[in-house]
Structures are given as C-alpha cells and as structure tokens.
Amino acid sequence: MILVTGGTGLLGAHLIYELLCNETTPIKVLYRKNKDTSLIERIFQQYNPTQASLIHQLQWVKADILDIPALADAMEGVQHIYHCAAKVSFSERDLSELLKTNVEGTANVVNMALHYGVQKLCYVSSIATFASKEGEVTTENSLQEPPSVTESYALSKYQAEMEVWRGVQEGLPAVVVYPSVIVGIGVEQHRAIPVSQLCKYKYITSGGTGFVGAMDVARAMHLLMKAPILNEKCILNTDNLSYEAFFAQLRESHPSLPEKKKLSSSALYTLYLIDKCLSLFGRKRLLSKSLLRTLQHQASYDGTRVQQLIPFTYTPLQKSLEVLSL
C-alpha cells in the first residue's frame, strides 16, 4: 500500500499520475476538505487520456496531517509514503501557520510511519533549505543551515526536514528530494505564487534560479523509492536560468506573452517600500525582504546526483513549458 500526502497539489497530482501508470499497488491519497481530482484529470488528458479511468482506483482518505487519530487510521497497511503536503507562503505573517503545518505535520507523519513500521518514506524538501551563494553551484553536500525567521517558508521546510532525519536516526528508511522551481500542468493556478500574472507582467528582475519539470520530479521520486537506496539526498534540477532566459523560453511556446524588460534594483526596492507602506493599512505583503533578495540573486543547482543513483534522464524544460495554459 502506498500513501500520498498533498495529492491534489501541483507535484502530488503529477506523482499520482506517475504511480497510477506504473504501479499495481493500491494507492491511498489524503485530502483535508475536498476530494479534488481536477488537476489529476488534466494531467491524464494531456499525457494519457485513454487511461484516465485509473483515477477511480485511488482510495481517498479524509485526514489532515495535523489530526493524529485520522492520520493513524490512514497509515494502517501502508508500506511506502510520499510526503508532498506542505503550506507554501513567502509572507512573514504566515510563519506560525507554516511551522504548524510543515514542521508539526511532518513530525506527525514521521512518528506514525515509525509506529506502523513503514518500509520507506520519500520527503519533498526544498532547495530553499540550502545556503545558496552567488557564483557557486549548490550540491547535496552544500551547507544547510537554519534560515532566519524572515525566510519563513525556507525555515519551515528546513525544520520539517530535520524531523525526517530524526526519524531516520530512529530507524525510518527515507530519501529526501529537493526540487528547484517546479514547472508543470497546474502551476498556472498556484495558490502562493501568481504565476499567470507574473507571465503577463512586462518586467523581470536580474536574478535567476533552477527549474525542473513536475513529471521529472514525480518520476525521480518513484524510481528512488523502488530502488534499494536509503537515506539519500537528491537535488532535482533540469536547468539553471536567469529569469530573462526562462521567460524567453516560455515565449517560444506562448508567443502571446509580452517581451520582458529588466527592472532595475532601485525600482524594485521602490516597489518593496510601497508594498511595505500598503501593509500598514492591512494589505497582505507581496514583496518580503527574503523575496526581494531572491528576485535579484542568481542561484545555481547541480541536479546530477540522482542520475548516479537511478536510471534517470531529465526531460528538456521546453517540453514542460509547452503544456502550460497561459
């Protein structure tokens, strides 16, 4: 039995597609409020429409990872767990909720996995947990350190990951993956990042980061769980691109999008100050200090370690961009 948390999200939906198409093992999917299969259906319609009926084989279980009794019931009979569930927010105001969901929720998953003797856990961490430095390529051996409270999302994912490694010390076999910015069907409706709006803006910043296709992340996770690989860390990253280069690639498959002009550092800082002032009147901040730094920072990640562990090849990023609805 396989258990997936966060199965209605961007990565979770792609993972469920991967598992349904390549596994005969029954799959449980946790959901909190609504059993929403719309994204999974979109993915099947894009890649494998004749097999869309496989969705009906999923066993949906209403359980929050913060609800220990419900989580315990869901864990019965489970051998493999894919823990994708997480709250994503870059607002400092959401720190308490981020820590609650991401850290306490992960601790609950780990504790229940230990209690029920789960054979293996795959945890989705984040490249934000690495101390990325300008001009250096981040690898699995790069420094990980607790981010400051102003980097609320990164801090919550770092502390959540520490719960996984604590579980490993207590006997839970696990693998941890660190996807860079995930691109795939459904990213257009991302709850924390207004992707569709960003694509239509005429301006970009001077920074850049790594990008990876959602299908590649899902496939790598599945292969890592099937292989006799324990307690490994894998960065998943297809390409390192400046934001300018990324949006140029995006326009190749979506020519209706506007050409981008680079926003100067001074103009970006002015927007930050305006956003800060508006927050005094109750508006939720859109541009935090950490996001301000990220938008101007050129980060680079090495995603080749996973290819040394499993038979895996990255799909060209352009293929993931072509399926977006923009």
N, C-alpha and C positions, 0 to 999 in steps of 0.2 A: 504493500500500500504506500502511495506517495501522498504527501500533504504539501499544498502550496498556500502560502500566505501572500496577500496582496495580489491575488489572481485577476482582479478586474482592472489593475493599473497598466501602464504602458509596458513595462518589462514583464509583469506577471502574465498578461494576456498572450504575449509572444511565447513565453515559456510554456504555457498551457497548449498552444498550437504545436510547439515542438514535441511535447510529451505525448499528446494525443496521436500524432502522426507516427511516432516511433516507439511507443511503449504499449504493452498489453496489460501492464499492472494497473489496477484501479487507482483513480486519482481523486482525492478529496480537495476541495477548494474552500478556504474560509472566506466568509463575507460578513460585513458588520450590519448593514442596513438593507441594501438592495442587491438582489442576485442579478447583476447586470452583465449580460453576455454580449452586448452590442459590439464592443471592441474585438472580442474573440471572433465574432461573426464576420466583422470587416476583414480581419486578417485571413480567415479561411476564404472569403470571397476573392481576395487578391491573389492568394498563392495556391489554393487547393479547393476550389468550390465544390467539386464532386464529393469531397469528404466532410462537408460541413455537418453532416448528421452525427459525426463523432462527438460533437459538443454535448449531445444528450447523454453520453456515458459518464459525464462528470458527476461527482457526488458533492453537492453544495451543502456546506455546514455553516449555520449561523453562529459565529463566535468571534469575539473581539480578543486580540492578544493580551488585553488588559483584564479580561474576565477569566480568571484562573480555572474555576469549575468548568466553564464551557470549553476552554482550551484543553483541559484534561480529557474531557469526553471525546474531543476531536482527535486526540493523539492515539487513542486505542487502536492497535493493529497497524500502526504506521512504522515503516522501516526507513524511509527517506523523507527529509524535509527540505523544501526550498523556501527560505525565508526572504521574501521580497517586500513584505509590508513595511511601510515607513511613511512618516509625515515629512513632506518637503516644504520648507519655507525658509526664506532668507531674511526674515524680519526678526530683529532682536526682541520684539514684543512677544514673539511666539516661543521663546526659549523654554519656558516652563512646560508647554504642551509638547514641544519637540523632545525634551528629555523624558517626559512621561511616556509618550508613545514609542519612541525609538529605543530608549535605554531600558526602561522598565518592561516594555513589551518584549524586547529581545531577551531580557533576563528570564521572563516567564517561559518563552519558547525553549530556551536552553535548559531550564530546570525541568520542564515537562519532558523534554527529549531524554534527559538523563534518567528521569524517573521511569520512563517506559522503555528504556533500552533501545532507543532509535539507533539504527546502524550508521547513519551518516547525515550530516547537515551541510547544506550549501547556504552561506550567508552572503547577501549582497551589501557590501560596504560602499565606499565612495572614494574616488581619487582626492576628494577634498580633505581626507584624513592625512594626506601626505604634505610635508612642508616643501611645496614646490618652489624652486628658486629659478629666477630669470637666468637663462643661458645654460641651465643644466637639465638633463633628461632624467625624469623620475623613474625609478625601477622599484621592484618589490623590496629591495634592500635599502631604499632611501629612508630617511628619517621620518618616523611618525611620532608626533608629539601632540599633547592636548592643545587644541586651538583655543583662542581667547573666547570669552562669552559674547563678544561682538560677532563672532563667526558661529552663530547659533546652530545652523544645520550641521556644519562640519564637526562641531563639538559633540553634538548628539550622536552622530554616526561613529565618531571615534570611541566614545564611551560605550556605545552599543557593541562595537567590535570587541572591546575589552571583555564584555560579557561572554562572547563566543570563545575567546581564548581562555577565559576562566573555565568554561565548560570543557574545553579540550584538556586542560590540566586535570579535570575531574573524570576524564575518560570518554568524552564525546568525540568521535571522529568527525572532522569537519574540513571543508575547503571554504576559502573566502575569496570573492571576486571583487574587483574594483573597476567598474565600467567608467569610461570617460563620458562625455556628453552623449546620451543615447538618442539615436535618430531612428524613427520608425513610424508606422501607422499609429495614429493616436496622439503623437507628440503635439499636433496642432491644437489639441484641446487640453494641454497640460494645465493642471489646476494652479500650480505655483508660478509658472512662467508663461506669460502671454506670448506664446510662440508666433501665432498668426499675426499679432500686432507688430512684433519685432521684425517679422519678414517684410512688412509693408512700410516700416519706417525708412526714411531716406538716409539716415545717418548710422554709422557704426563707430566703434571705438578702436583704439590702436592695439588692443590685446589679441589673445588667441588661446586656443586650448586643444585638447584631443577630442576626437569624435569617433563613435563606433555605432554600427547598425544593431538595432534591437534583436533581429534574428540571429546575428552572430553571438551576442551575449547569451541568448537563450540556448543556442546550440553548444557553446562552450561550457555552460553550467551543466547541461545534461551529460556531456561527454566526461566532464570531470567527476561527476557523481557515479557514472558507470565504471570508470577506471579505478584500479587499485591504488588510488592516490589519496593520501591522508595529510591533513594539517598543512596544506599548501596555500600560498597567497598568489593570486594571478591578476595583474592589471590587464584589462581588456580595452584595447585601443587600436583603431584602424589607421587613422591619420592625425598628425598634428598640423593644424592650420591656423593662420591668422583669421580673425573674423571677416576681414576683407576677402580672403581667399575662399572661405566657406560660403559666403553669400554669393560670390561669383559662380561657384559650382552650382549652388541652388538655382540661380537664374538660368543656367543651361537647360534645366528640365522644367523650369517655371518662368518663362520669359516675360510674363506679365508683371512680375515683381519689379520694383523700381531699382535703378542703379544706386549704389550706396556712395555717400560722401563721408570722409573721415571726420569725426568730431574731435576738436582739439581738447587737450587736458583741461584748459581753463574753462571752456564751455561746459564740459562735463561736470566740473566742480561747481559751476554756477547752478546747474540743474540740481545738483546734490543739495546746495543751500536752499534753493526754492522748495524742494521736496521736504527738507527739514522744517522749514517755516510752516508749510501747509500741515505738517503733522501736529503742530501745536494747536490746530483747530479741529483735531480729531481724525484727520485723514490718515489712513494706514500708509506707512512709509513704503515707497517703491525702490528707493536707492539708499541702501545702508552703506556704512563705511566699508564693510567687507566686500560688498558687491562693487563699490567704486574701485577698490583695488583690483578685484578680479577682472573688471572690464578693461583695465589698462595693462594687465600682466600677461606676458606670453609664456604659457606653461607647455611643457612637452613631456610625453609619457611613452615608455617603452612597453609595447604590448606583445613582445615576442616570447616571453617565458612560457605562456600557455602552449605555444607550438612545440616546445621541447617536451611537454608532458603528455600531450594527446595529439592524434592526427587531426589537425585543425588548420584551416586557411581562412583568412578574413575575406569577406566579400567587398569589392570596391564600394566605397562610400556613395558614389553616384547612384548605385542601384537602390540604396535606402532612401535617397533624396527623391528619386523619381516617383515613389509610391505615395508621397505626401499629398494631402489635399489642401492646397493653398490658393 
